[in-house]
Amino acid sequence: MDPVERAIWFVEQGFDKEISLENIAAVAGVSRFHMARAFGAATGHSVMRYVRGRRLSEAARTLAAGAPDILAVALDAGYGSHEAFTRAFRDQFGVTPEQLRAQGSLDIVNLMEPIKMDNSLVIDLEEPRFEDGKPLLITGIGVRYTCDTNQGIPAQWQRFGPHIGNIPGQIGSVSYGLCCNFDHDDSFEYIAGVEVSSFGDVPEGFSTIRVPPQKYAVFDHREHISAIGRTVSAIWSKWLPQSGYEVADAPNFERYDDRFDPQTGKGVVEIWIPLRA
């Protein structure tokens, strides 16, 4: 059972328990950082959003069946008050608990169902090479995402494309897609950028990040860029847990050199995963 499957099992059998990213990661046998990245890559959902969605979905089923005490349902779902439960419920489903109970039907809500992993989608990876990465100064367009909202990344690259080659101090022609600045809510910043010699003349509104020297496992993604998620998922859910390596809490990134054609989406993209020394 890989870390994501362990996480799903733990969530599904523990609705009545305190569930945090830390104890999910402990049950899965990986770090908090690894758990967040692996779960998002494999499922398209952030861990805690999945936990919240599953708890509220089970609460919705109870309410639609006519539960008389909404506060009791709220407490069972891990909320300390009627008000907090109502806010979360409305954010999740667009209706209040009272409205759903009065409707007596689940037809008006979109439930978060248990994720069933399809292992047929897990691809076999080429063995990575290992690199001692140099320090990098990266600047570009940065946008904050969760695993549920990262569909905007291709459009972000469309906005950044015209800047490539026109950024003061740009070094070379390689582009980088960095996942960095991870937050406690499983959100992260994705920077579509290039390497520069300094941050002195960075265009207004651009994000910057210093990437320290770091050991990496480097994987080649050779399929169309639209399938990169399968490669990323296999790295985090399959290769890393079996490798004996531990991921470092540092930016991981895609590296686009002249082997990749941004017009067709075809070619080789390198995926650099930071490892603890």
PyMOL commands that set and color helices and strands:
alter all, ss='L'
color gray80, all
select helices_A, chain A and resi 3-12+21-28+32-43+47-64+70-76+82-93+97-103+119-121+150-163+225-243
alter helices_A, ss='H'
color red, helices_A
select strands_A, chain A and resi 129-133+136-145+170-180+188-196+207-211+214-221+252-256+260-261+266-267+269-275
alter strands_A, ss='S'
color yellow, strands_A
deselect
rebuild
show_as cartoon
